Amino acid sequence: MTVYRSRNALRGPFTPDRIAALSLPVTRRGYRIDEVDALLHRLAFELGERTRQLTEVCAENRQIKDALRSWQSAEAARRLGE
């Protein structure tokens, strides 16, 4: 996996927990804190959801591969028995 490189404290891969715990420095002319927090919470939720979906897809992919291998082995054994 490629990791975004930054010169600030936001190093390493993002996880939902890291995004949810993230706080950015406040300046007098900065963004509205409540909007930034809402965005970070949404990003954390969506990243968590994508991670969950990816985990499910990988598990399903393993099941399909295992079923195909079993079928191929059974089919090969059946053909040898003919």
Z-matrix of the N, CA and C atoms (Angstrom, degrees):
N
C 1 1.444
C 2 1.525 1 108.17
N 3 1.296 2 117.34 1 137.31
C 4 1.452 3 122.58 2 177.16
C 5 1.516 4 108.73 3 -83.01
N 6 1.313 5 115.76 4 136.88
C 7 1.456 6 121.43 5 179.90
C 8 1.514 7 108.54 6 -112.43
N 9 1.320 8 116.14 7 131.20
C 10 1.461 9 121.76 8 176.70
C 11 1.517 10 108.97 9 -65.67
N 12 1.313 11 116.39 10 131.53
C 13 1.471 12 121.18 11 179.12
C 14 1.524 13 109.64 12 -98.82
N 15 1.317 14 115.78 13 134.49
C 16 1.451 15 121.11 14 -178.16
C 17 1.518 16 109.07 15 -136.09
N 18 1.315 17 116.24 16 154.53
C 19 1.457 18 120.74 17 177.47
C 20 1.525 19 111.94 18 -90.69
N 21 1.308 20 117.50 19 1.55
C 22 1.460 21 118.71 20 -179.25
C 23 1.526 22 110.51 21 -107.56
N 24 1.319 23 117.15 22 -165.14
C 25 1.466 24 122.25 23 -174.47
C 26 1.521 25 113.21 24 -76.20
N 27 1.307 26 118.62 25 -0.67
C 28 1.458 27 121.13 26 -176.71
C 29 1.528 28 110.58 27 -90.80
N 30 1.302 29 117.36 28 50.06
C 31 1.467 30 121.29 29 -177.82
C 32 1.523 31 110.63 30 -85.12
N 33 1.324 32 115.48 31 157.36
C 34 1.448 33 121.39 32 176.79
C 35 1.513 34 112.09 33 85.68
N 36 1.334 35 115.76 34 172.15
C 37 1.471 36 119.37 35 -178.60
C 38 1.524 37 111.48 36 -71.55
N 39 1.310 38 115.60 37 146.54
C 40 1.453 39 120.18 38 177.06
C 41 1.517 40 109.81 39 -82.67
N 42 1.293 41 114.88 40 140.63
C 43 1.457 42 122.41 41 171.86
C 44 1.523 43 105.77 42 -125.41
N 45 1.322 44 118.27 43 162.14
C 46 1.467 45 119.15 44 177.40
C 47 1.531 46 112.01 45 -55.46
N 48 1.334 47 116.97 46 -40.61
C 49 1.470 48 119.77 47 -179.42
C 50 1.526 49 111.87 48 -65.60
N 51 1.336 50 116.90 49 -40.40
C 52 1.469 51 119.42 50 179.02
C 53 1.524 52 111.30 51 -65.18
N 54 1.327 53 116.34 52 -40.18
C 55 1.467 54 119.02 53 179.35
C 56 1.520 55 110.34 54 -67.00
N 57 1.338 56 116.54 55 -43.25
C 58 1.463 57 119.85 56 -179.13
C 59 1.528 58 111.80 57 -63.27
N 60 1.332 59 117.59 58 -32.92
C 61 1.462 60 121.27 59 -178.61
C 62 1.530 61 112.95 60 -87.24
N 63 1.304 62 117.43 61 -5.20
C 64 1.453 63 122.04 62 -174.98
C 65 1.523 64 111.67 63 -69.65
N 66 1.307 65 115.20 64 135.61
C 67 1.464 66 119.67 65 171.26
C 68 1.527 67 107.01 66 -132.48
N 69 1.295 68 115.03 67 136.49
C 70 1.460 69 120.82 68 -177.92
C 71 1.523 70 109.38 69 -102.70
N 72 1.337 71 117.50 70 150.88
C 73 1.459 72 119.58 71 179.51
C 74 1.534 73 111.11 72 -62.96
N 75 1.306 74 115.55 73 144.39
C 76 1.459 75 121.37 74 -178.91
C 77 1.531 76 109.03 75 -100.05
N 78 1.314 77 115.41 76 134.20
C 79 1.456 78 120.34 77 175.08
C 80 1.515 79 108.54 78 -121.88
N 81 1.304 80 116.63 79 166.11
C 82 1.464 81 120.02 80 -178.55
C 83 1.522 82 111.84 81 -66.82
N 84 1.310 83 117.51 82 -30.15
C 85 1.461 84 120.20 83 -179.06
C 86 1.519 85 111.55 84 -111.72
N 87 1.327 86 117.57 85 26.49
C 88 1.455 87 121.57 86 -175.13
C 89 1.519 88 112.97 87 -85.50
N 90 1.294 89 114.78 88 -163.47
C 91 1.453 90 122.18 89 179.60
C 92 1.515 91 110.80 90 -78.48
N 93 1.320 92 115.23 91 163.75
C 94 1.456 93 119.65 92 175.50
C 95 1.527 94 108.48 93 -73.12
N 96 1.297 95 116.13 94 123.13
C 97 1.457 96 121.81 95 -173.86
C 98 1.519 97 111.65 96 -57.81
N 99 1.329 98 117.66 97 -43.04
C 100 1.463 99 119.80 98 -177.89
C 101 1.527 100 111.51 99 -63.80
N 102 1.317 101 118.00 100 -34.29
C 103 1.463 102 120.74 101 178.54
C 104 1.532 103 111.12 102 -72.26
N 105 1.318 104 116.59 103 -40.31
C 106 1.465 105 120.19 104 177.54
C 107 1.531 106 109.45 105 -64.07
N 108 1.332 107 117.01 106 -45.28
C 109 1.467 108 120.41 107 178.51
C 110 1.522 109 111.26 108 -60.58
N 111 1.327 110 117.59 109 -41.87
C 112 1.464 111 120.86 110 179.23
C 113 1.529 112 110.39 111 -63.15
N 114 1.323 113 116.37 112 -41.75
C 115 1.466 114 119.85 113 177.99
C 116 1.519 115 111.22 114 -63.63
N 117 1.332 116 117.35 115 -43.45
C 118 1.464 117 120.34 116 179.49
C 119 1.524 118 111.31 117 -63.20
N 120 1.324 119 117.09 118 -39.65
C 121 1.467 120 120.28 119 177.88
C 122 1.533 121 110.42 120 -64.48
N 123 1.324 122 116.20 121 -41.30
C 124 1.462 123 119.35 122 178.28
C 125 1.526 124 110.73 123 -64.58
N 126 1.333 125 117.44 124 -43.82
C 127 1.466 126 120.88 125 178.26
C 128 1.523 127 111.14 126 -61.13
N 129 1.323 128 116.89 127 -42.10
C 130 1.463 129 120.58 128 178.78
C 131 1.522 130 110.19 129 -61.93
N 132 1.330 131 116.95 130 -44.62
C 133 1.467 132 120.45 131 179.35
C 134 1.521 133 111.12 132 -62.29
N 135 1.327 134 116.67 133 -48.31
C 136 1.459 135 120.11 134 -177.24
C 137 1.524 136 112.13 135 -66.55
N 138 1.320 137 117.36 136 -38.06
C 139 1.463 138 120.05 137 176.94
C 140 1.525 139 109.92 138 -64.85
N 141 1.317 140 116.99 139 -41.47
C 142 1.462 141 120.68 140 177.05
C 143 1.516 142 111.66 141 -62.07
N 144 1.325 143 116.23 142 -41.61
C 145 1.468 144 120.91 143 178.92
C 146 1.528 145 110.87 144 -64.67
N 147 1.323 146 117.37 145 -43.48
C 148 1.467 147 120.45 146 178.61
C 149 1.525 148 110.97 147 -63.48
N 150 1.327 149 115.64 148 -40.81
C 151 1.461 150 120.21 149 178.67
C 152 1.521 151 110.29 150 -62.95
N 153 1.327 152 117.43 151 -42.57
C 154 1.464 153 121.54 152 178.31
C 155 1.526 154 110.63 153 -62.72
N 156 1.330 155 116.62 154 -44.04
C 157 1.460 156 120.66 155 179.39
C 158 1.521 157 111.04 156 -63.57
N 159 1.312 158 117.11 157 -42.24
C 160 1.461 159 120.90 158 179.43
C 161 1.523 160 110.63 159 -62.97
N 162 1.311 161 117.20 160 -40.89
C 163 1.456 162 121.20 161 177.81
C 164 1.524 163 110.46 162 -61.71
N 165 1.335 164 116.97 163 -43.22
C 166 1.465 165 121.19 164 178.24
C 167 1.528 166 111.49 165 -63.36
N 168 1.316 167 116.58 166 -43.87
C 169 1.463 168 120.85 167 -179.17
C 170 1.532 169 110.21 168 -64.44
N 171 1.312 170 117.77 169 -41.82
C 172 1.468 171 120.53 170 178.74
C 173 1.526 172 110.86 171 -63.66
N 174 1.327 173 117.54 172 -40.70
C 175 1.463 174 120.75 173 177.89
C 176 1.529 175 110.75 174 -64.96
N 177 1.318 176 117.04 175 -42.63
C 178 1.466 177 120.81 176 177.93
C 179 1.525 178 110.50 177 -64.05
N 180 1.315 179 116.60 178 -40.09
C 181 1.457 180 121.22 179 178.46
C 182 1.530 181 110.60 180 -61.31
N 183 1.335 182 116.87 181 -42.84
C 184 1.471 183 120.16 182 176.94
C 185 1.526 184 110.96 183 -61.29
N 186 1.333 185 117.29 184 -42.12
C 187 1.466 186 120.84 185 179.02
C 188 1.526 187 111.29 186 -61.94
N 189 1.310 188 116.30 187 -43.46
C 190 1.470 189 120.42 188 179.77
C 191 1.523 190 110.25 189 -64.27
N 192 1.325 191 117.41 190 -44.26
C 193 1.461 192 120.61 191 179.03
C 194 1.527 193 111.05 192 -62.40
N 195 1.333 194 116.52 193 -43.03
C 196 1.466 195 120.00 194 178.58
C 197 1.524 196 111.10 195 -63.10
N 198 1.328 197 117.31 196 -42.84
C 199 1.460 198 121.08 197 179.10
C 200 1.528 199 110.49 198 -63.76
N 201 1.324 200 116.77 199 -40.87
C 202 1.465 201 119.96 200 178.60
C 203 1.524 202 111.06 201 -64.23
N 204 1.334 203 116.63 202 -43.66
C 205 1.471 204 119.41 203 178.70
C 206 1.523 205 110.75 204 -61.66
N 207 1.335 206 116.73 205 -42.48
C 208 1.471 207 120.17 206 178.59
C 209 1.526 208 110.78 207 -62.49
N 210 1.300 209 116.13 208 -43.69
C 211 1.463 210 120.30 209 179.43
C 212 1.525 211 110.41 210 -63.06
N 213 1.341 212 116.19 211 -44.14
C 214 1.465 213 119.89 212 -179.89
C 215 1.527 214 110.95 213 -62.41
N 216 1.330 215 116.59 214 -42.00
C 217 1.469 216 119.74 215 178.70
C 218 1.521 217 111.13 216 -64.24
N 219 1.328 218 116.51 217 -44.22
C 220 1.469 219 120.59 218 179.31
C 221 1.518 220 110.69 219 -64.21
N 222 1.314 221 116.54 220 -41.51
C 223 1.471 222 121.08 221 179.91
C 224 1.524 223 110.62 222 -65.62
N 225 1.319 224 117.31 223 -41.09
C 226 1.474 225 120.88 224 178.43
C 227 1.525 226 109.94 225 -64.88
N 228 1.324 227 116.89 226 -42.37
C 229 1.476 228 120.23 227 179.46
C 230 1.530 229 109.91 228 -65.65
N 231 1.310 230 118.68 229 -39.71
C 232 1.463 231 122.31 230 178.99
C 233 1.530 232 110.51 231 -63.20
N 234 1.318 233 116.71 232 -42.46
C 235 1.460 234 119.86 233 -179.52
C 236 1.519 235 112.20 234 -67.74
N 237 1.333 236 116.91 235 -34.03
C 238 1.462 237 119.91 236 177.36
C 239 1.527 238 110.58 237 -69.48
N 240 1.333 239 116.51 238 -29.68
C 241 1.454 240 121.08 239 -179.87
C 242 1.507 241 113.58 240 -78.67
N 243 1.313 242 118.56 241 -12.96
C 244 1.469 243 121.57 242 -178.09
C 245 1.484 244 112.60 243 -71.08
